[in-house]
């Protein structure tokens, strides 16, 4: 009875934020409708899956898994102290864990249902049993991952990054997207679930089979999440806070310096920024089959279609995808974490432009670290036609999505912002500008912020000349426009007029 009451309360708590419910339904719809067709075409080229009707099915699982993972993480992180008080009041950790997991599973099933409806409308369900079972297992596995991460990691930046990048590695380097079979990818959480949805027997499942491993991952992840959540409910949190001081003439510099000091203490975030691109980009070169794909390139004013190795193409495109996610999340969380502090800085005499310089400095450094590491890792396996153009394109992607993260974080909050910062870079950089799916990116991508930067980047990756002045100006125009809007939003957030 108490567990039922708690479950209802937890669901009502989630429902009190209408944006969360809207995005829980909207993100799978947009993701699956826009992505499934293009990913199906890509998988046809490199996946080797027999039934074309099954190729788009994993996209429903991907959408449901991401949303369930993020929902699970914030579901337990934001209520940890309240859950401990409930446990001390007589509810007990067992009832609290049960209620949290049941309410989380309900949210996961809602995300899976939304994704399946979108898949049915977009491509149909070639094999309904596989699609439904796979999407539900995706959602439950990632719910468990989100709960487990939220039980262990107290910092929402670190925890969100962990959940997102587990998902990114799992999806981008899994059997549906990459098509290769490297032993390390068999350790990914949904490796066997994806193969089930594709009706592609792994050949390495042993006596329990692919179904057995998929169920083992699902049940095992839930059990591990339950154990970690129960342990977290019994322990006591550690709180820490350190303030900052400021000077008059050097206010902008001091704001940047103390902002960097705050985030320097967050070692895990910097490790993720520096280390995750290593795995993400390096593995994309290793596991992608060396097959040719057509790409439209411009050189000397002449546009031609050339055949490029899918290995080089996949590896080069993974760089801006990684950078866009990292820079966007840095912008989102820096602004979210500093909103109250910025108001205090204004009261203490800081000008809005000084706060903007300080915050954008932290975001810019995070983006440059991610860009530098990504380019260094890329250089091991791939040499672009023009390093200058390739670097400029990636830096423009980082700046663009750092500013997008500032806007999203200021307008939509942590959870809603995180959903959108997953959706926007994936749709824009990962789909609308991605020449892996077709020789020329789709026309509708011209209205999205990364078009100019990505055309500069792709052309520089595979040609030695630079004749993308129009696209460079387009990318710079987006940066200027986003910067101006970010300044206006920051002024409103700080609650003062410009001085």
C-alpha positions as CSV (number, residue, x, y, z in Angstrom):
1,X,0.0,0.0,0.0
2,X,2.8,2.4,0.9
3,X,4.7,1.5,-2.2
4,X,1.6,2.2,-4.3
5,X,1.1,5.5,-2.6
6,X,4.7,6.5,-3.2
7,X,4.6,5.4,-6.9
8,X,1.5,7.7,-7.4
9,X,3.3,10.6,-5.7
10,X,6.4,10.1,-7.7
11,X,4.5,10.1,-11.0
12,X,2.5,13.2,-9.9
13,X,5.8,14.9,-9.0
14,X,7.1,14.3,-12.6
15,X,3.8,15.4,-14.1
16,X,3.9,18.7,-12.2
17,X,6.5,19.8,-14.8
18,X,4.4,19.7,-18.0
19,X,7.4,20.3,-20.2
20,X,8.9,17.0,-19.1
21,X,5.8,15.1,-20.2
22,X,5.6,17.0,-23.5
23,X,9.2,16.2,-24.3
24,X,8.8,12.6,-23.2
25,X,6.2,12.3,-25.9
26,X,7.6,14.7,-28.5
27,X,11.2,13.7,-28.6
28,X,10.6,10.1,-29.7
29,X,8.1,11.3,-32.3
30,X,10.5,13.8,-33.8
31,X,13.5,11.6,-33.5
32,X,12.0,8.5,-35.0
33,X,10.2,10.3,-37.8
34,X,13.2,12.2,-38.9
35,X,15.9,9.7,-38.2
36,X,14.5,6.3,-39.1
37,X,14.5,6.7,-42.8
38,X,18.1,8.1,-43.0
39,X,19.5,5.6,-40.6
40,X,17.8,2.8,-42.5
41,X,19.5,4.0,-45.7
42,X,22.8,4.2,-43.9
43,X,22.4,0.7,-42.4
44,X,21.6,-0.7,-45.9
45,X,25.0,0.5,-47.0
46,X,27.1,-0.9,-44.2
47,X,24.9,-3.0,-41.9
48,X,24.3,-6.1,-44.0
49,X,20.9,-6.7,-42.5
50,X,18.7,-9.0,-44.6
51,X,15.2,-7.6,-44.2
52,X,15.1,-3.9,-45.1
53,X,11.8,-3.5,-43.2
54,X,13.7,-4.1,-39.9
55,X,16.5,-1.6,-40.5
56,X,14.6,1.4,-39.0
57,X,13.3,-0.5,-36.0
58,X,16.2,0.2,-33.6
59,X,15.6,4.0,-33.9
60,X,12.5,3.5,-31.7
61,X,14.6,1.8,-29.1
62,X,17.3,4.5,-29.3
63,X,14.7,7.2,-28.6
64,X,13.0,5.3,-25.8
65,X,16.3,4.4,-24.3
66,X,17.7,7.9,-24.2
67,X,14.6,9.4,-22.7
68,X,14.2,6.6,-20.1
69,X,17.9,7.0,-19.1
70,X,17.7,10.7,-18.6
71,X,14.3,10.5,-16.8
72,X,15.7,7.7,-14.5
73,X,18.7,9.8,-13.7
74,X,16.8,12.9,-12.7
75,X,14.0,10.9,-11.1
76,X,16.4,9.7,-8.3
77,X,18.9,12.5,-8.2
78,X,16.6,15.4,-7.4
79,X,14.7,13.5,-4.7
80,X,17.6,11.8,-2.9
81,X,17.3,13.9,0.3
82,X,13.5,13.6,0.4
83,X,13.8,9.8,-0.1
84,X,16.2,9.5,2.8
85,X,13.7,11.5,5.0
86,X,10.9,9.2,3.9
87,X,13.1,6.2,4.8
88,X,13.8,7.6,8.2
89,X,10.1,8.3,8.7
90,X,9.2,4.6,8.5
91,X,8.7,3.9,4.8
92,X,12.0,2.0,4.5
93,X,14.4,1.9,1.6
94,X,12.8,-1.2,0.1
95,X,9.4,0.5,-0.5
96,X,11.1,3.7,-1.7
97,X,13.3,1.7,-4.2
98,X,10.3,-0.3,-5.4
99,X,8.2,2.9,-5.9
100,X,10.9,4.7,-7.7
101,X,11.6,1.8,-10.1
102,X,7.9,1.2,-10.8
103,X,7.2,4.8,-11.5
104,X,10.4,4.9,-13.6
105,X,9.3,1.8,-15.6
106,X,5.9,3.5,-16.3
107,X,7.7,6.6,-17.7
108,X,10.0,4.2,-19.7
109,X,7.0,2.4,-21.1
110,X,5.4,5.7,-22.0
111,X,8.6,6.7,-24.0
112,X,8.7,3.3,-25.7
113,X,5.0,3.6,-26.7
114,X,5.5,7.1,-28.1
115,X,8.6,5.9,-30.1
116,X,6.7,2.8,-31.4
117,X,3.8,5.0,-32.6
118,X,6.2,7.2,-34.5
119,X,7.9,4.2,-36.0
120,X,4.6,2.7,-37.1
121,X,3.6,6.0,-38.7
122,X,6.9,6.5,-40.4
123,X,7.9,3.1,-41.7
124,X,5.4,0.6,-40.3
125,X,6.3,-2.3,-37.9
126,X,7.8,-5.0,-40.1
127,X,8.0,-7.4,-37.1
128,X,5.8,-6.0,-34.3
129,X,6.9,-8.5,-31.7
130,X,10.6,-7.7,-32.2
131,X,10.0,-3.9,-32.4
132,X,7.9,-3.8,-29.2
133,X,10.0,-6.2,-27.2
134,X,13.2,-4.5,-28.3
135,X,12.0,-1.0,-27.6
136,X,10.7,-1.9,-24.1
137,X,14.1,-3.6,-23.3
138,X,15.9,-0.6,-24.6
139,X,13.8,1.7,-22.3
140,X,14.2,-0.6,-19.2
141,X,17.9,-1.0,-19.6
142,X,18.5,2.7,-19.9
143,X,16.1,3.5,-17.1
144,X,18.3,1.2,-15.0
145,X,21.4,2.9,-16.2
146,X,20.0,6.4,-15.4
147,X,18.9,5.2,-11.9
148,X,22.2,3.6,-11.2
149,X,24.2,6.7,-12.3
150,X,21.9,9.0,-10.3
151,X,22.4,6.8,-7.2
152,X,26.2,7.0,-7.4
153,X,27.0,10.4,-8.9
154,X,25.7,13.4,-7.1
155,X,26.6,16.0,-9.7
156,X,24.0,16.4,-12.4
157,X,26.5,17.5,-15.0
158,X,28.7,14.5,-14.5
159,X,25.7,12.1,-14.3
160,X,24.0,13.5,-17.4
161,X,27.2,13.2,-19.4
162,X,27.7,9.6,-18.3
163,X,24.2,8.6,-19.3
164,X,24.4,10.5,-22.6
165,X,27.7,9.1,-23.6
166,X,26.9,5.5,-22.7
167,X,24.0,6.0,-25.0
168,X,26.1,7.6,-27.8
169,X,28.7,4.9,-27.7
170,X,26.0,2.2,-27.7
171,X,24.1,3.7,-30.6
172,X,26.7,5.2,-32.9
173,X,29.1,2.2,-32.5
174,X,26.5,-0.5,-32.2
175,X,25.6,-3.1,-34.8
176,X,22.8,-1.0,-36.5
177,X,24.8,2.1,-37.1
178,X,28.4,0.9,-37.5
179,X,27.8,-2.5,-38.9
180,X,31.1,-4.0,-37.8
181,X,31.7,-6.7,-35.3
182,X,34.5,-5.8,-32.9
183,X,34.6,-7.7,-29.6
184,X,34.4,-4.5,-27.5
185,X,31.1,-3.5,-28.9
186,X,29.6,-6.8,-27.6
187,X,30.0,-5.3,-24.1
188,X,27.6,-2.5,-25.0
189,X,24.3,-2.7,-23.0
190,X,21.9,-3.1,-26.0
191,X,24.2,-5.0,-28.4
192,X,22.0,-8.1,-28.3
193,X,18.8,-6.2,-28.1
194,X,19.7,-4.4,-31.3
195,X,20.5,-7.6,-33.1
196,X,17.2,-9.1,-32.0
197,X,15.3,-6.1,-33.4
198,X,17.3,-6.5,-36.7
199,X,16.7,-10.3,-36.8
200,X,20.5,-10.6,-37.2
201,X,21.8,-13.6,-35.1
202,X,25.1,-12.6,-33.5
203,X,26.8,-16.0,-33.7
204,X,28.6,-15.3,-30.4
205,X,25.8,-15.6,-27.9
206,X,26.7,-19.1,-26.6
207,X,24.2,-21.5,-25.2
208,X,21.7,-18.9,-23.8
209,X,21.3,-17.2,-27.2
210,X,20.8,-13.6,-28.2
211,X,17.4,-13.6,-26.4
212,X,18.9,-14.9,-23.2
213,X,21.6,-12.2,-23.2
214,X,19.1,-9.4,-24.0
215,X,16.9,-10.5,-21.1
216,X,20.0,-10.9,-18.8
217,X,21.0,-7.4,-19.6
218,X,17.5,-6.1,-18.9
219,X,16.9,-7.9,-15.6
220,X,20.5,-7.5,-14.4
221,X,20.5,-3.8,-15.1
222,X,17.3,-3.4,-13.0
223,X,18.7,-5.4,-10.2
224,X,22.0,-3.5,-10.1
225,X,20.0,-0.2,-10.2
226,X,17.9,-1.4,-7.3
227,X,20.9,-2.3,-5.2
228,X,22.7,1.0,-5.8
229,X,19.5,3.1,-5.2
230,X,18.9,1.2,-1.9
231,X,22.4,1.9,-0.9
232,X,22.1,5.6,-1.8
233,X,18.8,5.9,0.1
234,X,20.6,4.7,3.3
235,X,23.6,7.1,3.1
236,X,23.9,10.7,4.0
237,X,24.7,13.3,1.4
238,X,27.8,15.5,1.4
239,X,27.2,19.1,0.7
240,X,29.9,21.6,-0.3
241,X,29.9,25.1,-1.6
242,X,32.6,27.7,-2.0
243,X,32.0,31.2,-2.9
244,X,33.9,33.6,-5.1
245,X,35.1,37.2,-4.8
246,X,35.5,39.8,-7.4
247,X,37.4,43.0,-8.1
248,X,36.2,46.1,-9.9
249,X,38.4,46.7,-12.9
250,X,39.1,43.0,-13.4
251,X,35.6,41.8,-12.9
252,X,35.3,39.9,-16.1
253,X,38.6,38.2,-15.6
254,X,37.8,37.4,-12.0
255,X,34.4,36.0,-13.0
256,X,36.1,33.8,-15.6
257,X,38.8,32.8,-13.2
258,X,36.4,31.8,-10.4
259,X,34.1,30.1,-12.9
260,X,37.0,28.0,-14.0
261,X,38.0,27.3,-10.4
262,X,34.5,26.0,-9.8
263,X,34.5,23.7,-12.8
264,X,38.2,22.7,-12.3
265,X,37.1,21.0,-9.1
266,X,34.6,19.0,-11.1
267,X,37.3,16.6,-12.3
268,X,34.8,14.1,-13.7
269,X,33.4,16.6,-16.2
270,X,36.9,17.4,-17.6
271,X,37.7,13.7,-17.8
272,X,34.6,13.1,-19.8
273,X,35.4,16.0,-22.1
274,X,38.9,14.8,-22.7
275,X,38.5,11.0,-22.6
276,X,35.1,10.2,-24.2
277,X,36.1,11.6,-27.6
278,X,39.0,9.2,-27.5
279,X,36.7,6.1,-27.4
280,X,34.0,7.6,-29.5
281,X,36.1,8.7,-32.5
282,X,38.8,5.9,-32.3
283,X,36.2,3.2,-32.3
284,X,34.3,4.7,-35.2
285,X,37.4,4.2,-37.3
286,X,38.0,0.7,-36.1
287,X,34.6,-0.8,-36.5
288,X,33.3,0.8,-39.7
289,X,33.7,-1.4,-42.8
290,X,35.9,0.0,-45.5
291,X,33.3,0.5,-48.2
292,X,32.9,3.4,-50.7
293,X,30.2,6.0,-50.4
294,X,29.4,8.9,-52.7
295,X,30.0,12.5,-51.4
296,X,29.5,15.7,-53.3
297,X,32.6,18.0,-52.9
298,X,33.6,21.3,-54.4
299,X,37.2,22.0,-55.5
300,X,38.4,24.8,-57.7
301,X,34.8,26.0,-58.2
302,X,33.8,22.6,-59.6
303,X,31.3,20.4,-57.8
304,X,31.7,16.7,-58.3
305,X,30.6,13.4,-56.6
306,X,33.5,11.4,-55.3
307,X,33.7,7.9,-53.7
308,X,35.1,8.1,-50.2
309,X,35.9,5.3,-47.8
310,X,33.1,4.8,-45.3
311,X,35.8,4.4,-42.6
312,X,37.2,7.9,-43.3
313,X,33.8,9.4,-43.7
314,X,32.3,8.0,-40.5
315,X,35.4,8.9,-38.5
316,X,35.5,12.5,-39.8
317,X,31.8,13.0,-39.2
318,X,32.0,11.7,-35.7
319,X,34.3,14.6,-34.7
320,X,31.7,17.4,-35.1
321,X,29.0,15.2,-33.7
322,X,31.0,14.6,-30.6
323,X,32.0,18.3,-30.3
324,X,28.4,19.5,-30.8
325,X,27.1,17.3,-28.0
326,X,29.9,18.3,-25.6
327,X,29.9,22.0,-26.3
328,X,26.1,22.1,-26.1
329,X,26.0,20.3,-22.8
330,X,28.8,22.6,-21.4
331,X,26.7,25.7,-22.4
332,X,23.6,24.2,-20.9
333,X,25.0,23.2,-17.5
334,X,27.3,26.2,-17.0
335,X,24.4,28.6,-17.5
336,X,22.1,26.5,-15.4
337,X,24.6,26.1,-12.5
338,X,25.5,29.8,-12.5
339,X,22.0,31.5,-12.8
340,X,21.7,32.3,-9.1
341,X,25.3,33.3,-8.8
342,X,25.0,35.7,-11.7
343,X,22.2,37.5,-10.0
344,X,24.4,37.9,-6.9
345,X,27.2,39.1,-9.1
346,X,25.0,41.8,-10.6
347,X,24.0,43.0,-7.1
348,X,27.7,43.1,-6.3
349,X,28.4,45.4,-9.2
350,X,29.1,43.2,-12.2
351,X,27.9,44.3,-15.6
352,X,25.9,41.9,-17.8
353,X,28.6,41.9,-20.4
354,X,31.2,41.0,-17.8
355,X,29.2,38.0,-16.7
356,X,28.6,37.0,-20.3
357,X,32.4,37.1,-21.0
358,X,33.1,35.0,-17.9
359,X,30.5,32.4,-18.6
360,X,31.2,32.1,-22.3
361,X,34.9,31.8,-21.4
362,X,34.3,28.7,-19.4
363,X,32.0,27.3,-22.1
364,X,34.6,28.2,-24.7
365,X,37.4,26.4,-22.9
366,X,35.3,23.3,-22.5
367,X,34.5,23.4,-26.2
368,X,38.2,23.9,-27.2
369,X,39.3,21.0,-25.0
370,X,36.8,18.7,-26.6
371,X,37.8,20.0,-30.1
372,X,41.5,19.7,-29.4
373,X,41.2,16.2,-28.1
374,X,38.9,15.1,-30.9
375,X,41.2,16.5,-33.6
376,X,44.3,14.9,-32.0
377,X,42.5,11.5,-31.9
378,X,41.4,11.9,-35.5
379,X,44.9,12.6,-36.6
380,X,45.9,9.1,-35.6
381,X,43.7,7.5,-38.2
382,X,42.8,10.2,-40.7
383,X,44.5,13.1,-42.4
384,X,42.1,15.7,-43.8
385,X,42.8,17.4,-47.1
386,X,43.1,20.8,-45.3
387,X,43.8,20.8,-41.6
388,X,43.1,24.5,-41.4
389,X,39.6,24.2,-42.9
390,X,38.8,21.1,-41.0
391,X,39.8,22.7,-37.7
392,X,37.9,25.9,-38.4
393,X,34.8,23.9,-39.2
394,X,34.9,22.0,-36.0
395,X,35.6,25.1,-33.9
396,X,32.6,26.8,-35.5
397,X,30.5,23.8,-34.6
398,X,31.7,24.0,-31.0
399,X,31.0,27.7,-30.7
400,X,27.6,27.4,-32.3
401,X,26.4,24.6,-30.1
402,X,28.0,26.2,-27.0
403,X,25.8,29.2,-27.6
404,X,22.8,27.0,-28.4
405,X,23.4,25.3,-25.0
406,X,23.3,28.7,-23.3
407,X,19.9,29.5,-24.9
408,X,18.4,26.1,-24.2
409,X,19.6,26.1,-20.6
410,X,18.3,29.6,-19.9
411,X,14.8,28.9,-21.5
412,X,14.0,25.2,-20.7
413,X,15.7,24.2,-17.5
414,X,17.9,21.2,-16.8
415,X,15.7,18.2,-17.7
416,X,13.9,19.8,-20.6
417,X,17.1,21.4,-21.8
418,X,18.9,18.1,-21.7
419,X,16.2,16.5,-23.8
420,X,16.5,19.3,-26.4
421,X,20.3,19.3,-26.3
422,X,20.1,15.6,-27.2
423,X,17.7,16.2,-30.0
424,X,19.1,19.3,-31.7
425,X,22.7,18.2,-32.3
426,X,21.6,14.8,-33.3
427,X,19.1,16.1,-35.8
428,X,21.3,18.9,-37.1
429,X,24.9,17.6,-37.1
430,X,24.1,13.9,-37.0
431,X,21.4,13.9,-39.6
432,X,20.6,17.1,-41.5
433,X,24.3,17.9,-42.4
434,X,25.5,14.3,-42.5
435,X,26.8,13.2,-45.9
436,X,27.1,9.6,-44.7
437,X,23.4,9.1,-45.5
438,X,23.5,10.6,-49.0
439,X,26.0,12.4,-51.2
440,X,24.3,15.8,-50.5
441,X,22.7,16.7,-47.1
442,X,18.9,17.3,-47.3
443,X,17.7,20.7,-48.3
444,X,15.8,21.3,-45.0
445,X,19.1,21.2,-43.1
446,X,19.9,24.6,-44.6
447,X,17.7,26.2,-42.0
448,X,19.7,24.6,-39.1
449,X,22.7,26.3,-37.4
450,X,25.4,23.8,-38.3
451,X,24.9,23.9,-42.1
452,X,27.7,26.4,-43.0
453,X,30.2,24.9,-40.5
454,X,29.6,21.4,-41.6
455,X,30.0,22.2,-45.4
456,X,33.3,23.9,-44.6
457,X,34.4,20.9,-42.5
458,X,33.3,18.2,-45.0
459,X,34.9,19.9,-48.0
460,X,38.1,20.5,-46.1
461,X,38.2,16.9,-44.9
462,X,38.4,15.5,-48.5
463,X,39.8,18.3,-50.6
464,X,43.0,20.4,-50.2
465,X,41.5,23.7,-51.5
466,X,39.2,26.1,-49.7
467,X,36.3,27.6,-51.7
468,X,33.6,27.7,-49.1
469,X,33.5,31.4,-48.4
470,X,29.7,31.5,-48.6
471,X,29.3,28.7,-46.1
472,X,32.0,30.2,-43.8
473,X,30.0,33.5,-43.8
474,X,26.8,31.6,-43.1
475,X,28.5,29.8,-40.1
476,X,29.8,33.1,-38.7
477,X,26.4,34.7,-39.2
478,X,24.8,32.0,-37.0
479,X,27.5,32.6,-34.3
480,X,26.9,36.3,-34.3
481,X,23.1,35.9,-34.2
482,X,23.2,33.3,-31.4
483,X,25.7,35.4,-29.4
484,X,23.4,38.4,-29.5
485,X,20.4,36.4,-28.5
486,X,22.5,34.7,-25.7
487,X,23.4,38.2,-24.4
488,X,19.8,39.2,-24.3
489,X,18.8,36.1,-22.5
490,X,21.6,36.4,-20.0
491,X,20.5,40.0,-19.3
492,X,17.0,38.8,-18.6
493,X,18.2,35.9,-16.5
494,X,20.4,38.2,-14.4
495,X,17.4,40.5,-13.9
496,X,19.1,43.8,-14.7
497,X,19.2,46.3,-17.5
498,X,22.3,46.5,-19.7
499,X,24.9,49.0,-18.4
